[in-house]
Amino acid sequence: ARILPSRALTRGPTEQPNDWSVTKGRHAVEAFEDSDDGKCSILVVNNIDRLHLGVSKIADDVLSIIDASGARMVLDDVQISLGARAGASVGPHTDSYSVFLLQVGSPKRWVVSSGAVDSL
């Protein structure tokens, strides 16, 4: 099994937008790939750029393009989110840091808002 330091997000029983539990630790990736318990589970793995040379190269290339444009971005780490089902999502939320996102694998509908976040 591929066990990685990660955060497991699992939708709670109420199915309300904010009903999620988070478990930090080392999780087996396969447990999320095969999950079919009716709950939406997402595994977030940090520091992938330190674990995979190809991902590190892509991150360096993206930062080079951004730097060449005159913009400035600081890379903390590269995260990968693995959903138990296609289109798995934690729903509307805000992040307390800048995010550059690359969607691969399955389709997902993204909505970016610059409005107030109190309704999220």
Secondary structure, DSSP 8 states (H G I E B T S, - for coil): --EEEEEEEEE-TT--TT-EEEEEEEEEHHHHHS--SSS-EEEEE--HHHH-HHHHHHHHHHHHHHHHTT---------EEEESSTT----S---SS-------SS--------S--TT-
